[in-house]
Amino acid sequence: MTNIRRAEPSNLEAFLDVLATATARLHARGIQQWPKRFASTKVLPDIESGNAYIVWDGRDAVATTILSPNGDRDFWTPEELSDSAYYVSKISTAGGYGGLGSAVLDWCGRKAAQQGGELLRLDAWRTNFDLQKYYLSQGFRHVRTVELGHRNSGALFERPARDIVTGAMLKYGLSA
């Protein structure tokens, strides 16, 4: 049975390993999203601030996410950043857990709603159209796509944050 827990600094390598596994799958499909391995400085601040989470299957880290009340100022307008929203990033799975990504997104939406968030937002790689279709299938709406020369992400999505338990969450024991 899986469970989700707030990541601790001692979990940094496990978090980075899951991201690297997901990145390798993307690269094998010709999608050059994310570096082969994230620098610890890209994740550790979120772990230390309590915004990073790991899904565990026993002792194995099998999924990651960051859920933060702070949006990326490169993408979201000042008006949007003042909305009651939570932002998902670094969501990834180790593979072999069909539906786990959906469960993690649903868990993030529930957690955001429980903390007073009205919206769940994320940005996706501009050229990863399969991922964008996936987010649409998960109830997100495309807000707009922002193109910045120094960033490859920028397809912005949001959906209402809801305090509900979904079948995907139950399947993976993420309803607590």
Number of C-alpha atoms within 10 A of each C-alpha: 9 17 17 22 12 17 24 17 16 9 16 16 13 18 29 21 19 24 25 20 18 20 23 19 13 16 15 9 9 9 14 16 18 18 12 15 14 15 10 12 8 11 18 21 13 18 20 13 11 16 18 27 24 27 27 17 14 10 8 13 22 26 28 28 25 22 25 20 17 12 22 12 10 11 21 19 11 10 7 12 16 11 12 16 25 27 22 23 16 20 20 23 25 21 15 8 11 10 15 23 21 18 22 25 21 25 24 24 29 22 19 26 21 14 15 15 21 18 18 28 25 24 25 19 19 18 15 16 12 9 13 21 12 12 21 15 11 14 12 19 16 17 14 13 16 17 14 11 6 6 12 17 19 21 21 21 21 21 20 18 26 20 18 15 16 15 15 20 22 12 14 19 15 22 18 9
